[in-house]
């Protein structure tokens, strides 16, 4: 059971990191779209 809880906390940490990456990606995507709109 202890190892299972440890795995859960690691998974939560991983999903938290992934969420941050996704937010960064979305921000970059928005900037790219704005630049494309300006160029075209």
Secondary structure, DSSP 4 states (H G I P E B T S, - for coil): -HHHHHHHHHHHHHHHHHHHHHHHHHHHHHHHHHHHHHH-
